[in-house]
């Protein structure tokens, strides 16, 4: 288990007989991220999928999942409780994405397939 402790409170956790000077040396070299987050390959992939789906139907909500579902892409409709409208259902079917009543998802394992599909759709639409 990893616990974040403020540096000024570390003395509270010292154990008699244990030399933790190595930890202090490691912590000196730890840099905190400053400024903008650098885009990753996942950011690029979700951008391509989002762009294609928004071209097919602008009212779709395309976002990355959070928490334990971080690698998944979540697609929601614009109806009440996120239900898909008929236009959104047709867009998802054209995209080749199975959907439920109010959600569709792209798993990390199938993301590459849908990126290729999105690129094909964008070419068809002249993007």
Secondary structure, 3 states (H helix, E strand, C coil): CCCCCCHHHHHHHCCCCCCCHHHHHHHHCCCCCCCCCCCCHHHHHHHHHHHHHHHHCCCCEEEECCHHHCCCEEEECCCHHHCCCHHHHHHHHHHCCCCCCCEEEECCCCHHHHHHHHHHHHHHCCC
